[in-house]
Structures are given as structure tokens and as C-alpha cells.
Amino acid sequence: MIQKKRELGLGQLPMVMPNYPHMMAEDRDIWTKFLQSNEYEIDRVWYDVHCGLGLPVRTGATPMEYKIAQGVTRKRIDVVCSVKNEIWIVEIKPHANMKALGQIIVYERLFRTEYLAAGKIVPVILCWTADPDIMVDLAKLGVKILLP
């Protein structure tokens, strides 16, 4: 079944905050440092962007049970950013490894499937360090890696 793509909504300005939705402390520190750098012209941000199908619910589940299951079991993109004429899908990790690479590839696909986006969609891993063995794959797959 083909679903109608959704709008992201208004988002918010890229401001440093004490906490960000569903972001762990080690990820928060990386994101805060990135925002403070002002290296990129970020227009808007969306945190904790739900994507994917979520886990199936039992036969006979109520609409409320289904809604709750979708709310807690769908995948969540750390941050989506509007940067000039691009939409960045951002996975934040202290150390970028094969798991982070797999996550960002899936998040990019799910985002493209589910959301309307004006401009080029760019998968991004934001991290302190990266596994040198994945650098060739990152480049080949068009994943931008940023170290604040």
C-alpha cells in the first residue's frame, strides 16, 4: 500500500539547549559542540523524528494500543536539519562504527519513503571519532561524516 508522504512540520531554530528530546548525554555533548561551532548554516532542526513501521501489535488491539505501540516502537532519527538547500539526516554517536553506518543508511531510506523534502537529502554521522575501516564505505554511500 502506497502511503502519502508527510510534511516535517515547522521544526525549530538550531539553539543550544540543556537537553534535546531523547538524546543521551554523550550525544548531547557532541550535538551542542556542533551547534556552537556555527560552521554550517542550519536553518531549522527536528529532533527525534519517527520513521519506519514499528513492531506489529496483537490481533484485536484497540486503536489506542496501536497508537501507543507506534509511538514507542518506531525508529527515531536523532536530528533532521535544513542546511541551505539540503535536508540532513543526522545520526549522533561518540564513535562512528559499522552500526552507525547501518543506522544512517536505513534512516535515510525510511525518511525518503515517509517524508516530503525540498532539496537534496544527505545522510550525516556526527561523532568524536570514526572507525577508519568504514571511511571508504561512507564515501561510496554518500554519507557525510562530521567531527565537531
Beta strands, then each sheet from edge to edge (+ up, - down):
strand 1: 42-51
strand 2: 75-83
strand 3: 86-96
strand 4: 120-130
strand 5: 144-146
sheet 1: 1+ 2- 3+ 4+ 5+
end
